[in-house]
């Protein structure tokens, strides 16, 4: 289930990379390229070394490319999402995905990226739906009876 979610996130990252390239937002494009690498790597490894390398790249790119707080948001989201994809699973993974998505949503609102707002809103909603269904399934698990 989480592998499929990561694969869908990779497809989403590719789409949004093209979107931000067409809008001429280089910081967002770099963050999306890092996201593609992060998602691909996280499918095959949970290495702290890979996560650290991607976080360092994100911070370096934020320092090199960002001219405003708004431009830092995608790269801050990159750090949150890297930690989430490499170190968490279950509800913690989904909470991390949601936090990164909210940072992206704020960015998209600030740069008036209507496509980005729509995509990120859908991603937030799908993450919340996944959290709800996972919680519902967990509550459906049969309770073990205690013998008297």
TAQUI-V60064 format. One line per field, one symbol per residue. phi: phi as a letter, one per 20 degrees, with the letter a starting at -180 (. if undefined). psi: psi as a letter, one per 30 degrees, with the letter a starting at -180 (. if undefined). burial: I if it has 16 or more other C-alpha atoms within 10 Angstrom, else O. Layout:
# TAQUI-V60064
phi=???
psi=???
burial=???
This chain:
# TAQUI-V60064
phi=.ffffffffffgffffffgfffemdffffffffffffffffffdbdgfffgfffffffffffffdfdbffffgffffffgffgffeddbmffffffffffffffffgfffeleffffffffffgfffffffffffffffegfefeeff
psi=eeeeeeeeeeeeeeefeeeeeffhieeeeeeeeeeeeeeeefeflgkeeeeeeeeeeeeeeeeefkfleeffeefeeeeeeeeeeffllbeeeeeeeeeeeeeeeeeeeeghjeeeeeeeeeeeeeeeeeeeeeeeeeffkkkkkkk.
burial=OOOOOIIOIIOIIOOIIOIIOOOOOIIIIIIIOIIIOIIOIIIOOOOOOIIOOIIOIIIOIIOOOIOOOIIIIIIIIIIIIIIIIIIIOOOOIIIIIIIIIIIIIIIIOOOOIOOIIOIIIOIIOOIIOIIOOOOOOOOOOOOOOOOO
